[in-house]
Amino acid sequence: MQKVRTRIAPSPTGDPHVGTAYIALFNRCFAKQHDGEFILRIEDTDQQRSTDRSEKDIFAALRWLGLDWNEGPDVGGAFGPYRQSERSDIYAEHCKLLLETGHSFHCFCSPERLNEVRAQQMADKAPLGYDGHCLRLSQEEIAEKLASGVEHVIRMRVPREGECKFTDMLRGDIEISWQQIDMQVLMKSDGLPTYHFANVVDDHLMQITHVIRGEEWINSTPKHLLLYQYFGWEAPTFCHLPLLRNPDKSKLSKRKNPTSINYYRDMGYLPEALVNYLGMMGWTMPDGREVFSVEEMTKAFDLLRVSLGGPVFDVEKLNWLNGKYIREQVSTEDFISLFAQWAFDAEKMKAIVPLLRDRVERFSDVVPLAGFFLAGLPEIDEQSFTHKQLEAAQMRKILQFTIWELERSDDLSRDGVEALCVRLAQFTEMKIRDFLFPLFVAMTGKAVSVSVIDAISIIGLDVTRARLRHAVTVLGGVSKKETKALEKQYRDLV
Ligand code: GLU
């Protein structure tokens, strides 16, 4: 029998997401349970959005959770390279094959033309998508355009009639009409592949047997299956897991909940508890146990028992489980060493101590001054923000702009954060002192403390974001309307 091979294929375009870890966990359980292999592939075809920092964070976060992999960019393996940006030749070669067999075609349509087609389709309430214009070009016309260097992409042919039928391990038979499937771009004008093309070529070459991924990819599966068919390859088995949801059942988003694994690490959750909680997303142990390890889950795992009702990622429930771990699974000795590791991380201490040295007379002064470095959300209320000039709305704006700017920035060093605050203060026409006031309160819980710029840089994006957001809520929160207005002002700035 063919060896089971599963994979996780994150795009390194942001924080390491709890959703990535959830999909990784289920893929890993399935592979291990079948004595198979679990692979990590980095899908960095979007060169503008992919960053090294994000890739490193993904590796570190998954390892922290104990979700290691058999093959991947950092551990190697027989089917590499495992980073798509290093596989351009492979895609170019495969693209050529599809052009030769007529399954794909050159498209020279300009963005303006595509916009017009789209606008017309919307006006006609017709299905949106490419209208097949360049399929009608003669060989001579194509050769001529290519010779004169007209910018182009490669698209796949897609039938206009009938249905694509496939079976999903969890959902059974699925039918999607080809009408709804766009003639997907396979190669962009810069010669790089799109997600769909690279993903299929890689899954095949890496001998992936089961594609277990989030349900947002169901509608892409027909394109993928068609590509397998065009190449004459056997398609893997598909399984689309339910998406994680906020407690209000909307799709899990960082607007409503912290979604970065780094946040949970920095807030002092235990990795065993977080990964256990992710295991409760759509999965229950056959004996109903709520506390279980990855190994126990792997042993008992049965993909077909995953329930499709949208699993809710509820931080309150996670807090309960984490507390249970601390009470029941962590001995006093372990508590001491785990807490010390978390609280007195050497690098962090090296950054914090210079801020304190000149301000304390006794060690007993340290906690009142710097305890906020170790706290979650400071205890603040509206009174904490009392200020001579600034009104609540202005402070909400400062806080919100700072969140957006920090999220956009790839330099959270002390100087990077300072430059960012100075720029925002100038933009909002405020004195830097006033500008920093709400940040001080949000970050430290007090109006005066050690430098808030240093504090943001040391505490890091994830917990900073949570504190600033908490402060916005304390200051009355931003309505949808206010968010829209702020977004507009912010766009003018960037
Ligand atoms: N790169 C895709 C993502 O970021 C992978 C989707 C898939 O598993 O096919 O989710």
Boltz pocket constraint, residues with backbone or C-beta under 6 A from the ligand:
constraints:
  - pocket:
      binder: B
      contacts: [[A, 7], [A, 8], [A, 9], [A, 10], [A, 11], [A, 43], [A, 195], [A, 199], [A, 212], [A, 213], [A, 214], [A, 217]]
      max_distance: 6.0
